[in-house]
Amino acid sequence: MSEAPLPIELNRCNCVALRKASRRISQFYDSALASSGLRSTQFAVLVELDRRADAPPTIRELSEVLVMDQSTIGQNLRPLEREGLIALVQDETDRRSRRVKLTRTGRSRLAAAQPLWSAAQQSFENGFGKRAAAELRSVLVKIARDPSLAIAGDAIAEKA
């Protein structure tokens, strides 16, 4: 009696491989940032808000640039707001929208976390290789920005 073949070859699923790698890298950076009281996801939010300090994003804009759905970004913003690291302020031109601003406390926490992140970044690049790390970032950014992947799941599900 022969065994049925596995539906997916071992290590061939792009999604599983990316999720495993993402979890490992998140654990690595979370550990490095732990003494700052920030997780890597929170650090990324604060970096983006600092980058956009002159034109604070709406929650929707922030969710788009971080490739997160709005409910997830909302869940990620609540603890940052509770700690006083960010402020949600009403948009002056569209009172239905709120803009996300980095507070002075948030800027200070980000500045304290920056050397920890830099050390983690350096450690990763030393172990993985600077060129390989740059190539990896390039591929990952390309994936994150690929608009065909944003709707591919819906289109594939409809065909099934």
C-alpha positions as a Markdown table, in Angstrom:
| # | Residue | x | y | z |
|---|---|---|---|---|
| 1 | Met | 0.0 | 0.0 | 0.0 |
| 2 | Ser | 1.5 | 3.3 | -1.0 |
| 3 | Glu | 1.2 | 6.5 | 1.0 |
| 4 | Ala | -0.5 | 9.5 | -0.4 |
| 5 | Pro | 1.9 | 12.2 | -1.4 |
| 6 | Leu | 2.1 | 15.3 | 0.8 |
| 7 | Pro | 0.1 | 18.1 | -0.7 |
| 8 | Ile | 3.0 | 20.5 | -0.3 |
| 9 | Glu | 6.7 | 19.5 | -0.5 |
| 10 | Leu | 8.6 | 20.1 | 2.7 |
| 11 | Asn | 9.9 | 23.7 | 2.9 |
| 12 | Arg | 8.3 | 24.7 | -0.4 |
| 13 | Cys | 5.5 | 26.9 | 1.0 |
| 14 | Asn | 6.6 | 30.5 | 0.7 |
| 15 | Cys | 4.1 | 31.7 | 3.3 |
| 16 | Val | 5.3 | 29.2 | 5.9 |
| 17 | Ala | 8.9 | 30.0 | 5.3 |
| 18 | Leu | 8.3 | 33.7 | 5.5 |
| 19 | Arg | 6.3 | 33.4 | 8.7 |
| 20 | Lys | 8.9 | 31.2 | 10.3 |
| 21 | Ala | 11.7 | 33.7 | 9.4 |
| 22 | Ser | 9.5 | 36.6 | 10.5 |
| 23 | Arg | 8.9 | 35.1 | 13.9 |
| 24 | Arg | 12.6 | 34.3 | 14.3 |
| 25 | Ile | 13.7 | 37.9 | 13.4 |
| 26 | Ser | 11.0 | 39.4 | 15.5 |
| 27 | Gln | 12.2 | 37.4 | 18.5 |
| 28 | Phe | 15.7 | 38.4 | 17.8 |
| 29 | Tyr | 14.9 | 42.2 | 17.6 |
| 30 | Asp | 12.4 | 42.0 | 20.5 |
| 31 | Ser | 15.1 | 40.5 | 22.7 |
| 32 | Ala | 17.5 | 43.2 | 21.7 |
| 33 | Leu | 14.9 | 46.0 | 22.4 |
| 34 | Ala | 13.6 | 44.5 | 25.6 |
| 35 | Ser | 15.4 | 46.9 | 28.0 |
| 36 | Ser | 13.8 | 49.9 | 26.2 |
| 37 | Gly | 10.3 | 48.5 | 26.9 |
| 38 | Leu | 9.5 | 48.3 | 23.2 |
| 39 | Arg | 8.8 | 45.4 | 20.9 |
| 40 | Ser | 10.1 | 45.5 | 17.3 |
| 41 | Thr | 6.5 | 46.2 | 16.0 |
| 42 | Gln | 6.2 | 49.2 | 18.3 |
| 43 | Phe | 9.7 | 50.4 | 17.4 |
| 44 | Ala | 8.7 | 50.3 | 13.7 |
| 45 | Val | 5.6 | 52.4 | 14.4 |
| 46 | Leu | 7.6 | 55.0 | 16.3 |
| 47 | Val | 10.3 | 55.1 | 13.6 |
| 48 | Glu | 7.6 | 55.7 | 11.0 |
| 49 | Leu | 5.9 | 58.4 | 13.0 |
| 50 | Asp | 9.3 | 60.1 | 13.6 |
| 51 | Arg | 10.0 | 60.0 | 9.9 |
| 52 | Arg | 6.7 | 61.6 | 9.2 |
| 53 | Ala | 6.8 | 64.2 | 12.1 |
| 54 | Asp | 6.2 | 67.1 | 9.7 |
| 55 | Ala | 3.0 | 65.5 | 8.3 |
| 56 | Pro | 1.6 | 63.0 | 10.8 |
| 57 | Pro | -0.2 | 60.1 | 9.1 |
| 58 | Thr | -3.8 | 59.1 | 9.6 |
| 59 | Ile | -4.4 | 55.7 | 11.1 |
| 60 | Arg | -5.3 | 54.5 | 7.6 |
| 61 | Glu | -2.1 | 55.9 | 6.1 |
| 62 | Leu | 0.0 | 54.4 | 8.8 |
| 63 | Ser | -1.7 | 51.0 | 8.3 |
| 64 | Glu | -0.9 | 51.2 | 4.6 |
| 65 | Val | 2.8 | 52.1 | 5.0 |
| 66 | Leu | 3.3 | 49.4 | 7.6 |
| 67 | Val | 1.2 | 46.8 | 5.6 |
| 68 | Met | -1.2 | 46.1 | 8.4 |
| 69 | Asp | -5.0 | 46.2 | 8.5 |
| 70 | Gln | -6.6 | 49.0 | 10.3 |
| 71 | Ser | -7.9 | 46.9 | 13.2 |
| 72 | Thr | -4.4 | 45.5 | 13.8 |
| 73 | Ile | -2.7 | 48.9 | 13.7 |
| 74 | Gly | -5.4 | 50.1 | 16.2 |
| 75 | Gln | -4.5 | 47.3 | 18.6 |
| 76 | Asn | -0.8 | 48.2 | 18.2 |
| 77 | Leu | -1.4 | 51.9 | 18.9 |
| 78 | Arg | -3.4 | 51.5 | 22.1 |
| 79 | Pro | -0.5 | 50.5 | 24.4 |
| 80 | Leu | 1.7 | 53.2 | 22.8 |
| 81 | Glu | -1.1 | 55.8 | 23.5 |
| 82 | Arg | -1.6 | 54.5 | 27.1 |
| 83 | Glu | 2.2 | 55.0 | 27.7 |
| 84 | Gly | 2.0 | 58.5 | 26.3 |
| 85 | Leu | 4.4 | 57.6 | 23.4 |
| 86 | Ile | 1.9 | 58.7 | 20.7 |
| 87 | Ala | -1.2 | 60.9 | 20.6 |
| 88 | Leu | -4.2 | 60.5 | 18.4 |
| 89 | Val | -5.4 | 64.0 | 17.3 |
| 90 | Gln | -8.3 | 65.0 | 15.2 |
| 91 | Asp | -7.4 | 66.0 | 11.7 |
| 92 | Glu | -7.8 | 69.7 | 11.2 |
| 93 | Thr | -9.2 | 69.4 | 7.7 |
| 94 | Asp | -11.3 | 66.2 | 8.1 |
| 95 | Arg | -12.8 | 65.9 | 11.5 |
| 96 | Arg | -13.7 | 62.3 | 10.9 |
| 97 | Ser | -10.0 | 61.3 | 10.7 |
| 98 | Arg | -7.4 | 61.2 | 13.4 |
| 99 | Arg | -3.7 | 61.7 | 12.9 |
| 100 | Val | -1.1 | 59.8 | 14.8 |
| 101 | Lys | 1.7 | 61.9 | 16.3 |
| 102 | Leu | 4.8 | 60.9 | 18.2 |
| 103 | Thr | 5.0 | 62.7 | 21.5 |
| 104 | Arg | 8.0 | 64.1 | 23.3 |
| 105 | Thr | 8.0 | 61.0 | 25.5 |
| 106 | Gly | 7.8 | 58.8 | 22.4 |
| 107 | Arg | 10.7 | 60.6 | 20.8 |
| 108 | Ser | 12.7 | 60.1 | 23.9 |
| 109 | Arg | 11.9 | 56.4 | 24.1 |
| 110 | Leu | 12.7 | 56.0 | 20.4 |
| 111 | Ala | 16.1 | 57.7 | 21.0 |
| 112 | Ala | 16.8 | 55.3 | 23.9 |
| 113 | Ala | 15.9 | 52.3 | 21.8 |
| 114 | Gln | 17.9 | 53.3 | 18.7 |
| 115 | Pro | 21.3 | 52.1 | 19.9 |
| 116 | Leu | 19.7 | 48.7 | 20.9 |
| 117 | Trp | 18.2 | 48.4 | 17.4 |
| 118 | Ser | 21.5 | 49.4 | 15.8 |
| 119 | Ala | 23.4 | 46.8 | 17.8 |
| 120 | Ala | 20.8 | 44.1 | 16.7 |
| 121 | Gln | 21.0 | 45.3 | 13.1 |
| 122 | Gln | 24.8 | 45.1 | 13.2 |
| 123 | Ser | 24.7 | 41.6 | 14.9 |
| 124 | Phe | 22.3 | 40.3 | 12.3 |
| 125 | Glu | 24.4 | 41.7 | 9.4 |
| 126 | Asn | 27.6 | 40.3 | 10.9 |
| 127 | Gly | 26.1 | 36.8 | 11.1 |
| 128 | Phe | 24.1 | 36.8 | 7.9 |
| 129 | Gly | 26.4 | 38.9 | 5.8 |
| 130 | Lys | 26.0 | 42.6 | 4.9 |
| 131 | Arg | 25.5 | 41.9 | 1.2 |
| 132 | Ala | 23.0 | 39.1 | 1.9 |
| 133 | Ala | 21.1 | 41.2 | 4.4 |
| 134 | Ala | 20.9 | 44.1 | 1.9 |
| 135 | Glu | 19.7 | 41.6 | -0.8 |
| 136 | Leu | 17.1 | 40.1 | 1.7 |
| 137 | Arg | 15.8 | 43.6 | 2.5 |
| 138 | Ser | 15.5 | 44.4 | -1.2 |
| 139 | Val | 13.5 | 41.2 | -1.9 |
| 140 | Leu | 11.3 | 41.7 | 1.2 |
| 141 | Val | 10.5 | 45.3 | 0.3 |
| 142 | Lys | 9.6 | 44.2 | -3.2 |
| 143 | Ile | 7.2 | 41.6 | -1.8 |
| 144 | Ala | 5.7 | 44.2 | 0.6 |
| 145 | Arg | 5.1 | 46.7 | -2.2 |
| 146 | Asp | 3.8 | 44.3 | -4.8 |
| 147 | Pro | 0.2 | 45.3 | -5.4 |
| 148 | Ser | -0.6 | 42.0 | -7.1 |
| 149 | Leu | -0.1 | 40.2 | -3.8 |
| 150 | Ala | -2.5 | 42.4 | -1.9 |
| 151 | Ile | -5.4 | 40.9 | -3.9 |
| 152 | Ala | -3.9 | 37.6 | -5.0 |
| 153 | Gly | -5.4 | 35.6 | -2.1 |
| 154 | Asp | -8.9 | 36.8 | -3.0 |
| 155 | Ala | -8.5 | 36.1 | -6.7 |
| 156 | Ile | -7.1 | 32.7 | -6.0 |
| 157 | Ala | -9.9 | 31.8 | -3.6 |
| 158 | Glu | -12.5 | 32.8 | -6.3 |
| 159 | Lys | -10.8 | 30.5 | -8.8 |
| 160 | Ala | -10.8 | 27.5 | -6.5 |
